[in-house]
Amino acid sequence: MTQLLRVQNFTVSNDGIAAGENQTLDNPFGLDHSGMFEWAVGTAGWPNRTDPGGSRGIDDYFTRDFSHNIGAEIMGRHKFAPKGGPWPNDEWQGWWGDEPPFHTPVFVLTHHPRPSLTLSDTTFHFLGGEPADVLDRARDAADGKDVRLGGGVTTIRQFLDADLVDTLHIAVTPFDFGSGLHLWESPDELNDRFHHDVVPSPSGVTHHLFWRK
């Protein structure tokens, strides 16, 4: 059974930026990202929704599909913590609270390993190494299911450069940030290696779907 490495619901601005260069505890994305994720938050399938309603349609489909057949996640250090370098201690438990949304093993890329951390049904493992080696670890933990590559930008580019990504879903929002961490200058940059479909949504977001040729 083939285990895919999938990028899902990764959101960038119209000029290809997903985060600023200076994350802080108060500003995890390093830029004013208000409105950037409304395409997902406003859907009926948003997992944190506490009131009835929400939109249906293509945005809702992708929101509901986020965890389908996912057995593990790989993420970069900055998706777990605001700063790099040695861990000052093991007290920091990530951005995600006591009930992280992953519900799978998560492999956090870092040059400074620390003991694994379990919160609810999610265990975070901290490791370095080459992308292919990390992917092997994640696939072993995924129990036959696919692995999600959760970001951020640097991590996705690292795995793309290693030619390890099988599918991508990138949501392009109608915002321009001007500066920050770019996933691409143009989505057509990936067309040499991937089939590429473009699906506009009434929300104003454009969904770009890529799958390996």
DOBAGU-548778 format. One record per residue (C-alpha): residue number from 0; x, z, y. Coordinates in pm, 1 decimal. Layout:
N
NUM	X	Z	Y
...
This chain:
213
0	0.0	0.0	0.0
1	141.0	-101.7	338.6
2	175.7	178.2	591.4
3	157.6	37.9	942.8
4	324.1	174.2	1254.6
5	50.7	151.7	1518.3
6	38.5	200.8	1894.6
7	-319.1	293.2	1986.9
8	-503.9	333.9	2316.4
9	-177.8	340.3	2511.3
10	-274.5	303.7	2876.4
11	-71.1	136.5	3150.4
12	-133.2	26.2	3505.9
13	-187.3	-333.5	3606.7
14	185.1	-354.2	3685.2
15	282.4	-220.3	3341.5
16	361.2	141.6	3432.9
17	253.8	431.3	3210.4
18	434.5	726.6	3370.7
19	648.4	827.6	3663.5
20	1012.7	916.4	3628.7
21	982.8	1284.8	3723.8
22	744.9	1481.0	3504.5
23	666.2	1839.3	3594.6
24	458.9	2114.6	3438.5
25	188.6	2052.7	3699.7
26	211.2	1673.4	3678.1
27	270.1	1567.9	3315.3
28	264.5	1196.6	3397.7
29	492.8	1216.1	3700.1
30	245.7	1018.2	3912.5
31	-114.1	1033.1	4032.2
32	-289.7	917.4	3718.1
33	-641.7	1019.2	3826.5
34	-880.3	754.6	3702.4
35	-628.3	591.0	3470.7
36	-795.5	722.8	3155.4
37	-1158.3	711.1	3268.0
38	-1216.0	412.2	3039.4
39	-1178.8	650.5	2741.0
40	-1300.2	978.7	2892.3
41	-1629.0	818.4	2992.3
42	-1718.9	697.1	2642.1
43	-1969.0	851.2	2403.2
44	-1692.3	891.1	2147.6
45	-1452.7	1090.9	2366.8
46	-1362.3	1386.7	2140.1
47	-1370.2	1646.3	2420.1
48	-1714.2	1545.8	2544.5
49	-1941.0	1848.8	2582.2
50	-2247.6	1675.4	2725.6
51	-2465.0	1399.1	2578.9
52	-2429.7	1042.6	2697.7
53	-2123.1	835.8	2764.5
54	-2071.4	461.7	2744.7
55	-2088.0	246.6	2434.3
56	-1926.3	-90.6	2377.3
57	-1564.5	-194.4	2340.4
58	-1412.6	110.0	2514.4
59	-1608.9	342.2	2288.5
60	-1498.1	146.8	1981.7
61	-1130.9	202.2	2061.6
62	-1185.8	567.8	2146.5
63	-1355.9	629.1	1812.1
64	-1088.9	432.4	1623.1
65	-802.2	646.6	1754.9
66	-758.9	863.0	1444.3
67	-884.3	621.4	1178.9
68	-643.4	612.6	881.4
69	-367.4	793.8	1073.9
70	-157.8	1032.3	864.4
71	126.1	1119.6	1106.3
72	238.2	1065.1	1464.8
73	575.6	1000.3	1627.0
74	615.5	1097.4	1992.9
75	895.5	1128.7	2244.0
76	1021.7	1460.1	2376.4
77	842.0	1416.8	2709.8
78	504.1	1382.9	2541.4
79	562.5	1737.6	2416.7
80	748.3	1901.2	2704.9
81	820.6	1827.2	3073.2
82	1199.4	1849.6	3054.4
83	1484.2	1734.3	2832.5
84	1805.4	1910.5	2740.0
85	1852.0	2218.7	2525.0
86	1541.9	2427.2	2463.4
87	1567.8	2747.0	2667.5
88	1371.2	2920.6	2389.9
89	1102.6	2842.2	2133.9
90	814.7	2980.7	2340.1
91	701.4	2644.6	2481.7
92	431.4	2511.2	2247.9
93	359.6	2178.1	2413.1
94	99.5	2038.3	2650.2
95	-172.6	2043.0	2386.1
96	-302.5	2401.6	2361.8
97	-396.2	2594.1	2050.6
98	-598.6	2304.9	1906.3
99	-386.6	1987.6	1942.4
100	-580.2	1660.9	1906.6
101	-353.2	1510.7	1641.0
102	-464.6	1683.9	1316.1
103	-158.6	1544.5	1135.6
104	214.4	1611.3	1114.8
105	382.2	1510.3	1443.0
106	748.9	1412.4	1470.2
107	893.6	1483.3	1815.7
108	1209.3	1288.8	1900.5
109	1474.4	1509.2	2056.4
110	1851.5	1548.8	2062.4
111	1793.8	1924.5	2042.9
112	1613.1	2018.0	1720.2
113	1419.4	2343.4	1694.2
114	1210.9	2505.4	1418.6
115	886.1	2334.8	1326.1
116	575.9	2463.3	1502.2
117	225.4	2479.2	1353.9
118	-81.7	2500.1	1577.6
119	-416.4	2482.8	1399.0
120	-396.0	2181.9	1162.4
121	-103.5	2013.8	1343.7
122	262.9	2077.8	1262.3
123	525.6	1955.9	1508.6
124	867.8	1868.9	1365.3
125	1161.6	1821.0	1602.7
126	1432.1	1576.9	1501.0
127	1676.6	1314.8	1616.4
128	1807.2	1005.7	1439.9
129	1756.7	632.4	1434.9
130	1401.8	497.9	1469.8
131	1394.4	365.0	1112.8
132	1496.7	703.3	971.8
133	1234.9	886.3	1177.3
134	970.7	637.4	1063.3
135	1067.4	698.4	699.6
136	1013.9	1072.3	751.9
137	677.8	1013.7	915.7
138	563.1	776.0	642.1
139	653.0	1029.6	375.9
140	441.6	1287.5	556.9
141	149.8	1048.0	617.8
142	42.3	1054.0	252.3
143	-18.5	680.8	229.6
144	-191.7	646.6	566.7
145	-59.1	471.3	878.6
146	170.8	626.4	1138.9
147	75.2	631.6	1506.9
148	348.8	577.9	1764.9
149	216.3	792.0	2047.1
150	460.1	725.9	2328.2
151	576.3	764.6	2589.4
152	711.2	440.4	2725.2
153	1074.6	498.5	2628.2
154	980.4	579.9	2270.5
155	757.8	275.0	2230.7
156	1028.1	48.5	2373.3
157	1282.2	204.4	2136.2
158	1070.5	122.9	1829.8
159	982.9	-222.3	1962.1
160	1351.7	-296.4	2012.3
161	1411.7	-189.9	1650.8
162	1132.6	-431.2	1542.9
163	939.8	-155.2	1365.7
164	599.3	-175.1	1536.2
165	323.7	-352.8	1342.8
166	25.9	-337.0	1580.8
167	-35.5	-235.9	1941.8
168	-346.8	-169.3	2144.3
169	-260.8	-142.8	2514.1
170	-531.8	-69.0	2770.3
171	-440.3	-217.8	3109.2
172	-614.0	-44.7	3398.4
173	-680.2	-196.2	3744.5
174	-429.0	27.3	3922.7
175	-86.6	-60.0	4065.1
176	174.1	215.7	4085.5
177	468.8	13.2	4212.0
178	738.7	227.3	4052.4
179	775.4	426.8	3734.7
180	845.7	371.2	3366.9
181	749.9	16.3	3268.3
182	623.4	-80.2	2926.9
183	662.4	-444.3	3032.3
184	679.2	-678.4	3327.6
185	417.3	-894.8	3155.3
186	230.6	-848.7	2824.8
187	334.8	-1202.6	2732.8
188	684.7	-1066.0	2670.1
189	568.7	-970.0	2320.0
190	419.0	-1306.7	2228.9
191	729.2	-1425.3	2045.5
192	680.7	-1157.6	1778.0
193	309.0	-1077.4	1790.6
194	-25.5	-1249.4	1788.0
195	-197.5	-1148.5	2110.8
196	-566.8	-1123.0	2198.0
197	-706.2	-1013.7	2535.6
198	-1047.6	-843.8	2556.0
199	-1188.4	-753.6	2900.0
200	-1423.6	-457.0	2931.0
201	-1705.0	-395.0	3181.6
202	-1519.4	-74.1	3278.0
203	-1250.7	-285.6	3446.2
204	-994.4	-220.5	3174.1
205	-842.4	-510.6	2982.7
206	-757.1	-441.1	2618.6
207	-449.3	-619.2	2483.8
208	-426.4	-637.2	2104.9
209	-103.7	-729.7	1930.9
210	-31.8	-769.1	1562.3
211	288.0	-880.7	1396.6
212	327.1	-1252.0	1319.0
